Amino acid sequence: MTHEKAKKSLTEASINNEKIVRRNHLSCLKKAGINPYPEKFNKRHFAAQVNVMNDKKLLRSGDDVQASPRKTVSVAGRIITLRRHGKIIFSDLQDETGKIQICFKRDLIDDKSFSLLSNCVDQGDFIGVSGEPFITKQGKLAILCVKYFFLGKSLRPLPGKFYGFEDIEKRYRQRYLDTVINHNVFQIFLVRSRLVQGIREWLSKHNFVEINTRVLQPQEGGAMAKPFKTHHNALNHDFVLRISPELDLKMAIIGGFERVFEFAISFRNEGIDPSHLQEFQMLEWYCAYENFEHGMQWTEKILKYSVPKALGRSIFTVYDQKGNKCEVNINCKYHRIKFSKLLSEYGIDMFAPKDKLVALAMQNGIKKEEAEKRSQGNLIDDIYKKLILPNIIQPTFITHYPSDLLPLARPNDSQPELADSYQLVIASREIAKGYSELTDPIIQRKALEEQARAREMGDDEAMAVNEEYLAAMEHGMPPITGCGIGIDRLVALINGQKNMRDCVFFPLLKPDKGYEYI
């Protein structure tokens, strides 16, 4: 047996022994008349609130507290550490705001409670504590326990007692342990929540209405992507999971709503990489009577409002596609440049013959057979993503993409081969995409019919003709601008994470029947 196998075998034996011990402790609690899984506890304070009490000069002297402790605070959480020293036990209690030290003294709580604490309470258990904060002789803040309440028995040990918790697959499969053990991971999800809240606040202040659209749709639409398909038994009909809420939200505007948005979980049956997920969250918003220029202004304002609110600062560290670390200030002035001008700075003619673009694509690692299948617009986009995108770090709006890349966007009045559109790029990531919406149903039908022909030729990401949406358009549509922001990608960006799965609480993984839960 190798050293690693022997170590693993010893670890597994230790864990199994620990599980047996914990079940014995569970039995002891029950025999003592303690309900190990009670229904509630009156928690009146968070750890963070107690931790600042000394700064606010709210504490009595340590001698006074120990002489006659009061029930001035009531906290609850998970026991992270237990340090037993005869008649005194110290514990670190963790809740969602942080940790607080608890001091249990035998002469302050009854013998039965102290005995149970000494012999039947384990790391990972939940308890509630009533007592008074004081400063220990070591100069640390602690709560002197007057009474504790058992709130939840842990039958498995937390990671770290017998091994670390660094294996990325285990962290994804058991994220609930990842957030307990790794404080920085817990913070990512707090930032995510505050970011979404901040965006929602900005939109609500500007009179946007939040709408929930269909997840199951009769056909895909709103983006160029492969859908997931499913069968509805009751209706005996095949449906797809939405790839975008765009068409539904624009039909809401046709229905009389002038400003709408949705935080939509969407699905695209495509490849996985650090910057793409098949199940992801998109913010999409649409506004009547405005154009893409206004959309850019609002996109910038949304980020400048919500990101500092989420992080508590405007400057954050990012990693570009090459792995280089740099700083971004979300409140800086955003650069703007036309797509054609950006390409020209790298010696690329956006309207060059296709054979020259194919040759350039091959020079940048794109296979010849793949390049030859691509449309002119898609080929240009492929080259841009290989050659130029990795070099864009600071917030940059790139405008006027080829119209054939955006069949739902309004063609520019003077150059219809270009769309009135933009993408916001930060640290080599495409964070937001928006455009003036195409509102002419006749031109829209032609654009979708061209997409359908491409689909028939083998482009399985091309759009199909959507008669439901076209019928809605024919009832009349005002000028509209809209934007989509990838929430997972934005959260990864501002948290300095290279992989979007690190910012999703339960990222999709292939089931593993042989997986051993910690």
SULNORFEN-V305127 format. One record per run of one state. SS is the DSSP state (hx for helix, st for strand, lp for the rest). FROM is the first residue (numbers start at 0). LEN is the number of residues. If there is no record, write none. Layout:
SS_FROM_LEN + SS_FROM_LEN
This chain:
lp_0_2 + hx_2_29 + lp_31_15 + hx_46_5 + lp_51_10 + hx_61_6 + lp_67_5 + st_72_13 + lp_85_2 + st_87_8 + lp_95_2 + st_97_8 + lp_105_5 + hx_110_10 + lp_120_5 + st_125_10 + lp_135_5 + st_140_12 + lp_152_15 + hx_167_6 + lp_173_1 + hx_174_7 + lp_181_1 + hx_182_23 + lp_205_3 + st_208_2 + lp_210_5 + st_215_2 + lp_217_11 + st_228_4 + lp_232_4 + st_236_5 + lp_241_4 + hx_245_9 + lp_254_4 + st_258_9 + lp_267_5 + st_272_1 + lp_273_2 + st_275_1 + lp_276_2 + st_278_10 + lp_288_3 + hx_291_20 + lp_311_3 + st_314_5 + lp_319_5 + st_324_5 + lp_329_5 + st_334_4 + hx_338_7 + lp_345_8 + hx_353_10 + lp_363_4 + hx_367_6 + lp_373_2 + hx_375_12 + lp_387_1 + hx_388_3 + lp_391_4 + st_395_4 + lp_399_2 + st_401_1 + hx_402_3 + lp_405_3 + st_408_1 + lp_409_1 + st_410_1 + lp_411_6 + st_417_2 + lp_419_1 + st_420_6 + lp_426_2 + st_428_9 + lp_437_3 + hx_440_16 + lp_456_10 + hx_466_7 + lp_473_6 + st_479_7 + hx_486_8 + lp_494_5 + hx_499_4 + lp_503_15
